[in-house]
Amino acid sequence: MELITGHVANPIDGFERDKLLNDFRGYTKGLIRLTPGRWLLSQGFTNFASRIYNFQHKVSDVMVMTWPKCGTTWMQEIVWTMRNNPNLDNPDAELPIDVKSPYFELDAFLPQFKTKDVYSASNPLFDAFKRWCPGRQAEDGMYLQLSECLPDHRVLKTHLPFSLLSPSLLDITKVVYVARNPKDVIVSYHHHSRINRGQAYVGTFEDFVQYFVDDDLLYGPYWSHVEEAWKRRNHPNLHFVFYEDLKKNPLGEIRVLDSFLNSNLTEAQLERIVRYTSFEEMQGRGNAVVPDVPVGSVQVKVFDEKLIRQEGGFFRKGESGDWKSKLTPDMDAKVDQWIHKNLDGLGIKFNYEISNK
């Protein structure tokens, strides 16, 4: 199947499908690989690819773009707060971040909600949809429609690479791209893939590392995603930031972000935002995602509560350098070889050693 982006979507089948389903129990709706690029996505992406590509971006929008587990939620909260809640008095701040700052393409990975379900159940996502998208049909994709209907100043989120988005995106909209060192990405994504029922990873950590270096994780390849953004880093509408720099000096990086966004906040506002968006504060609020969604009369849990109690939830550690306690010497050598092959030539210098003190 050829998409409007020029990519061809091929279903994952045969041995590859069986292996993925054996380790990722949540991939029951099927997967596709797009060429060129070898992007691995849910089969549902084909239903939304054209609308995502043709989305009407605005000059007043900001798109937060990352590969999964690179500081997305943190940056969403920072940008949304800077633009919509600089005095920490906006009642919408209590909404889950993926509702007030919609996860642009998430409909491709979710059950198909019916309009009757939305109007018969109370849920932060459903309530927001009814508020901002009156008269719209849930079957047409709730997150994409929320992205369309939100008032200015919209802050949207995507894990898609530039090549699957509108080619005019950067000519219209400011994009904040967050990159994180791949070793910590592996550790964080492994945890997320285990607790997220949409993936439900049950394989070994060693196999997960292999999936990463083989570019066989959802939204992969990681290095191609980073490369597409890195090559655009000098565009005036792109702000490329490293997770580790934000972790090491949040106030300094948010000052730079304030200049990029032209938000003109005071020093007192910036300092309050640093505190408000700290890992401890965000972990305490716990409003990153919608915890469950009603589908008809059934409550569908987004995360595995038993695993969360055992291993930690959506906000687990928020550290840099956790890979040192997780990757064995053999795994570390394998990832280093992958880095040398795929990232060294790009000229990107990741920081693997920062102190979290």
Summary of the structure (lengths in Angstrom):
residues: 357
radius of gyration: 19.5
end to end distance: 50.2
largest distance: 57.8
contacts: 1106
relative contact order: 0.15
helix: 48%
strand: 13%
